[in-house]
Amino acid sequence: MFGSLKSMLGLSGNAVSPQEAVKRINAGARIVDVREPAEYAQGSIAQAVNVPLSQIEREGASALDRAGIAHDRGELLIICRSGARSGSACARLQTTLGERAVNLQGGLMAWVGAGLPMVRNER
């Protein structure tokens, strides 16, 4: 029970700070933004692919497949606004991805708060 609560709050064991996220992105981690399309269109991390949490909850890793995200190797940095939805997505993907699903602790609010860039996305 506490593990699920921690995941929902973005505090799971596989959550990283914005600074650590940059290192992992530079090392090849792919970025999955689980916010709704309208939120994603307002801006995200460069190279992020939008796969809403609702799709991940329904389809699991198949939602990543449909978005063209190979998930059989390497890390996926899962992001949202605050880290809550991305924590839920990591929990849902745990069976398939294990520790390769990494949550951005504090979400995009922490990313922007750390002075890191975002790009606008056209939908």
Backbone as CSV, one residue per row, in Angstrom:
resi,resn,N_x,N_y,N_z,CA_x,CA_y,CA_z,C_x,C_y,C_z
1,MET,0.821,-1.189,0.000,0.000,0.000,0.000,0.864,1.251,0.000
2,PHE,1.878,1.298,0.862,2.723,2.479,0.925,3.532,2.647,-0.350
3,GLY,3.928,1.530,-0.982,4.666,1.604,-2.243,3.848,2.276,-3.332
4,SER,2.556,1.924,-3.403,1.682,2.545,-4.398,1.506,4.028,-4.114
5,LEU,1.342,4.363,-2.841,1.203,5.772,-2.464,2.470,6.539,-2.818
6,LYS,3.628,5.955,-2.517,4.895,6.613,-2.844,5.019,6.808,-4.353
7,SER,4.617,5.812,-5.151,4.688,5.944,-6.610,3.783,7.066,-7.096
8,MET,2.560,7.136,-6.526,1.626,8.171,-6.952,2.138,9.562,-6.626
9,LEU,2.934,9.661,-5.591,3.474,10.963,-5.195,4.820,11.249,-5.839
10,GLY,5.276,10.351,-6.698,6.553,10.562,-7.365,7.732,10.306,-6.458
11,LEU,7.549,9.479,-5.421,8.615,9.230,-4.461,9.119,7.792,-4.520
12,SER,8.828,7.090,-5.609,9.238,5.697,-5.698,10.754,5.595,-5.702
13,GLY,11.235,4.382,-5.446,12.670,4.156,-5.380,13.388,4.483,-6.670
14,ASN,12.677,4.510,-7.781,13.317,4.784,-9.050,12.911,6.166,-9.566
15,ALA,12.925,7.142,-8.680,12.658,8.531,-9.047,13.978,9.288,-9.002
16,VAL,14.151,10.189,-9.976,15.406,10.940,-10.057,15.132,12.441,-10.076
17,SER,16.111,13.197,-9.620,16.039,14.658,-9.639,16.180,15.156,-11.078
18,PRO,15.820,16.408,-11.322,16.030,16.959,-12.656,17.491,16.873,-13.110
19,GLN,18.424,17.109,-12.219,19.841,17.061,-12.591,20.257,15.640,-12.986
20,GLU,19.781,14.649,-12.246,20.075,13.255,-12.584,19.366,12.877,-13.885
21,ALA,18.164,13.414,-14.100,17.434,13.139,-15.337,18.228,13.616,-16.553
22,VAL,18.845,14.797,-16.454,19.665,15.311,-17.557,20.797,14.333,-17.870
23,LYS,21.439,13.814,-16.847,22.525,12.846,-17.059,22.014,11.605,-17.781
24,ARG,20.847,11.136,-17.367,20.291,9.922,-17.977,19.825,10.179,-19.404
25,ILE,19.269,11.353,-19.654,18.880,11.705,-21.027,20.129,11.757,-21.907
26,ASN,21.180,12.383,-21.402,22.435,12.458,-22.157,23.044,11.085,-22.395
27,ALA,22.727,10.129,-21.521,23.224,8.761,-21.669,22.296,7.908,-22.538
28,GLY,21.193,8.502,-23.037,20.330,7.783,-23.970,18.935,7.450,-23.491
29,ALA,18.559,7.841,-22.288,17.191,7.577,-21.829,16.202,8.304,-22.735
30,ARG,15.120,7.629,-23.077,14.047,8.256,-23.852,13.021,8.833,-22.892
31,ILE,12.300,9.855,-23.334,11.397,10.611,-22.463,9.952,10.373,-22.888
32,VAL,9.122,9.991,-21.917,7.695,9.779,-22.156,6.926,10.738,-21.258
33,ASP,6.154,11.623,-21.871,5.327,12.601,-21.159,3.918,12.027,-21.055
34,VAL,3.452,11.770,-19.835,2.164,11.101,-19.641,1.007,12.072,-19.386
35,ARG,1.229,13.366,-19.608,0.137,14.334,-19.453,-0.818,14.218,-20.641
36,GLU,-1.942,14.874,-20.517,-2.918,14.896,-21.602,-2.372,15.713,-22.778
37,PRO,-2.835,15.438,-24.006,-2.303,16.129,-25.186,-2.323,17.656,-25.100
38,ALA,-3.369,18.240,-24.541,-3.429,19.711,-24.439,-2.328,20.241,-23.523
39,GLU,-2.021,19.523,-22.451,-0.938,19.931,-21.555,0.405,19.786,-22.255
40,TYR,0.582,18.680,-22.934,1.824,18.402,-23.661,2.090,19.483,-24.716
41,ALA,1.041,19.923,-25.400,1.182,20.933,-26.450,1.708,22.257,-25.894
42,GLN,1.472,22.525,-24.623,1.932,23.774,-24.016,3.432,23.773,-23.764
43,GLY,4.042,22.596,-23.770,5.486,22.516,-23.593,5.907,21.284,-22.828
44,SER,7.090,20.793,-23.172,7.630,19.615,-22.516,9.148,19.639,-22.669
45,ILE,9.786,18.559,-22.260,11.213,18.402,-22.463,11.444,18.035,-23.925
46,ALA,12.482,18.585,-24.541,12.795,18.273,-25.940,12.887,16.762,-26.125
47,GLN,12.378,16.281,-27.226,12.399,14.868,-27.621,11.392,14.000,-26.864
48,ALA,10.568,14.598,-25.999,9.569,13.805,-25.276,8.481,13.342,-26.233
49,VAL,7.981,12.142,-25.978,6.863,11.578,-26.737,5.665,11.525,-25.800
50,ASN,4.515,11.980,-26.284,3.311,12.038,-25.459,2.548,10.713,-25.519
51,VAL,2.427,10.066,-24.372,1.600,8.872,-24.209,0.819,9.093,-22.912
52,PRO,-0.430,9.568,-23.012,-1.188,9.910,-21.802,-1.312,8.733,-20.828
53,LEU,-1.317,9.059,-19.550,-1.450,8.050,-18.507,-2.666,7.170,-18.741
54,SER,-3.769,7.753,-19.197,-4.993,6.960,-19.415,-4.731,5.820,-20.397
55,GLN,-3.903,6.052,-21.420,-3.569,4.986,-22.370,-2.691,3.931,-21.708
56,ILE,-1.727,4.376,-20.911,-0.844,3.429,-20.215,-1.650,2.589,-19.232
57,GLU,-2.600,3.214,-18.540,-3.435,2.462,-17.597,-4.263,1.406,-18.311
58,ARG,-4.772,1.721,-19.510,-5.584,0.780,-20.282,-4.752,-0.306,-20.945
59,GLU,-3.615,0.095,-21.543,-2.886,-0.804,-22.431,-1.524,-1.254,-21.913
60,GLY,-1.052,-0.667,-20.831,0.279,-1.007,-20.340,1.346,-0.659,-21.366
61,ALA,2.337,-1.518,-21.508,3.455,-1.261,-22.412,3.016,-1.225,-23.876
62,SER,1.864,-1.771,-24.197,1.356,-1.707,-25.577,1.125,-0.264,-26.003
63,ALA,0.800,0.614,-25.057,0.628,2.036,-25.375,1.946,2.627,-25.859
64,LEU,3.048,2.183,-25.281,4.368,2.643,-25.729,4.645,2.127,-27.143
65,ASP,4.299,0.876,-27.384,4.473,0.297,-28.725,3.724,1.123,-29.770
66,ARG,2.461,1.445,-29.469,1.642,2.204,-30.417,2.205,3.589,-30.675
67,ALA,2.929,4.145,-29.712,3.543,5.473,-29.868,4.923,5.380,-30.530
68,GLY,5.345,4.156,-30.864,6.635,3.986,-31.523,7.824,4.009,-30.580
69,ILE,7.587,3.744,-29.310,8.663,3.764,-28.315,9.099,2.332,-28.031
70,ALA,10.301,1.994,-28.443,10.850,0.677,-28.127,11.144,0.642,-26.639
71,HIS,10.591,-0.337,-25.968,10.769,-0.384,-24.512,11.485,-1.649,-24.059
72,ASP,12.061,-2.358,-24.997,12.722,-3.610,-24.642,14.158,-3.409,-24.166
73,ARG,14.654,-2.176,-24.243,16.024,-1.893,-23.804,16.128,-0.434,-23.382
74,GLY,17.081,-0.143,-22.544,17.340,1.230,-22.125,16.290,1.778,-21.175
75,GLU,16.608,2.931,-20.634,15.714,3.576,-19.677,14.689,4.461,-20.373
76,LEU,13.536,4.578,-19.719,12.513,5.532,-20.121,12.307,6.486,-18.954
77,LEU,12.511,7.760,-19.196,12.241,8.788,-18.199,10.777,9.174,-18.356
78,ILE,9.981,8.894,-17.337,8.538,9.144,-17.382,8.283,10.469,-16.660
79,ILE,7.585,11.389,-17.347,7.395,12.735,-16.799,5.925,13.153,-16.840
80,CYS,5.585,14.092,-15.948,4.278,14.748,-15.950,4.469,16.118,-15.306
81,ARG,3.413,16.751,-14.880,3.527,18.090,-14.301,4.210,18.064,-12.931
82,SER,3.762,17.152,-12.058,4.251,17.178,-10.678,4.989,15.922,-10.228
83,GLY,4.942,14.880,-11.034,5.550,13.607,-10.653,4.541,12.578,-10.193
84,ALA,3.293,12.975,-9.988,2.272,12.046,-9.506,1.815,11.089,-10.610
85,ARG,1.384,11.636,-11.753,0.926,10.762,-12.840,2.064,9.908,-13.380
86,SER,3.262,10.486,-13.466,4.393,9.700,-13.954,4.742,8.590,-12.967
87,GLY,4.557,8.833,-11.674,4.748,7.783,-10.676,3.755,6.649,-10.870
88,SER,2.507,7.003,-11.170,1.487,5.992,-11.445,1.827,5.209,-12.706
89,ALA,2.325,5.902,-13.728,2.707,5.224,-14.965,3.860,4.254,-14.712
90,CYS,4.846,4.680,-13.926,5.972,3.793,-13.591,5.468,2.549,-12.876
91,ALA,4.528,2.735,-11.949,3.974,1.601,-11.218,3.259,0.651,-12.174
92,ARG,2.507,1.197,-13.121,1.765,0.372,-14.091,2.718,-0.372,-15.017
93,LEU,3.847,0.232,-15.356,4.811,-0.362,-16.282,5.848,-1.243,-15.581
94,GLN,5.795,-1.304,-14.266,6.792,-2.030,-13.476,6.959,-3.475,-13.936
95,THR,5.862,-4.173,-14.212,5.934,-5.577,-14.602,6.740,-5.760,-15.876
96,THR,6.542,-4.878,-16.842,7.224,-4.997,-18.128,8.618,-4.388,-18.109
97,LEU,8.748,-3.204,-17.527,10.010,-2.470,-17.616,10.880,-2.571,-16.369
98,GLY,10.300,-2.929,-15.263,11.075,-2.985,-14.021,11.689,-1.630,-13.706
99,GLU,12.958,-1.639,-13.339,13.659,-0.415,-12.933,14.021,0.495,-14.108
100,ARG,13.721,0.069,-15.324,14.036,0.913,-16.495,13.036,2.039,-16.673
101,ALA,11.897,1.979,-15.975,10.941,3.089,-15.974,11.328,4.003,-14.813
102,VAL,11.777,5.206,-15.143,12.313,6.131,-14.154,11.422,7.369,-14.096
103,ASN,11.007,7.730,-12.891,10.115,8.871,-12.681,10.924,10.147,-12.440
104,LEU,10.525,11.236,-13.093,11.122,12.544,-12.811,10.485,13.079,-11.535
105,GLN,11.221,13.043,-10.443,10.715,13.490,-9.146,10.384,14.980,-9.196
106,GLY,9.150,15.304,-8.835,8.709,16.701,-8.865,8.217,17.142,-10.229
107,GLY,8.350,16.260,-11.228,7.831,16.524,-12.561,8.410,17.758,-13.233
108,LEU,7.640,18.263,-14.175,8.101,19.430,-14.930,8.183,20.687,-14.067
109,MET,7.446,20.718,-12.975,7.572,21.865,-12.065,8.985,21.906,-11.495
110,ALA,9.530,20.748,-11.123,10.901,20.692,-10.606,11.905,20.958,-11.724
111,TRP,11.610,20.459,-12.926,12.488,20.659,-14.089,12.650,22.157,-14.363
112,VAL,11.528,22.862,-14.466,11.549,24.308,-14.718,12.173,25.036,-13.528
113,GLY,11.852,24.590,-12.319,12.409,25.198,-11.123,13.928,25.090,-11.059
114,ALA,14.467,24.056,-11.726,15.922,23.874,-11.776,16.547,24.672,-12.920
115,GLY,15.711,25.452,-13.636,16.223,26.285,-14.722,16.488,25.524,-16.008
116,LEU,15.874,24.356,-16.159,16.093,23.542,-17.359,15.066,23.898,-18.433
117,PRO,15.426,23.724,-19.702,14.571,24.195,-20.800,13.406,23.277,-21.133
118,MET,12.379,23.907,-21.668,11.231,23.199,-22.236,11.024,23.707,-23.658
119,VAL,10.370,22.909,-24.480,10.024,23.321,-25.838,8.519,23.208,-26.024
120,ARG,7.961,24.060,-26.885,6.532,23.968,-27.218,6.353,22.854,-28.225
121,ASN,5.243,22.159,-28.088,4.923,21.041,-28.983,3.660,21.364,-29.753
122,GLU,3.716,21.199,-31.035,2.529,21.395,-31.872,1.783,20.073,-31.970
123,ARG,0.500,20.123,-31.789,-0.313,18.910,-31.882,-1.218,18.998,-33.063
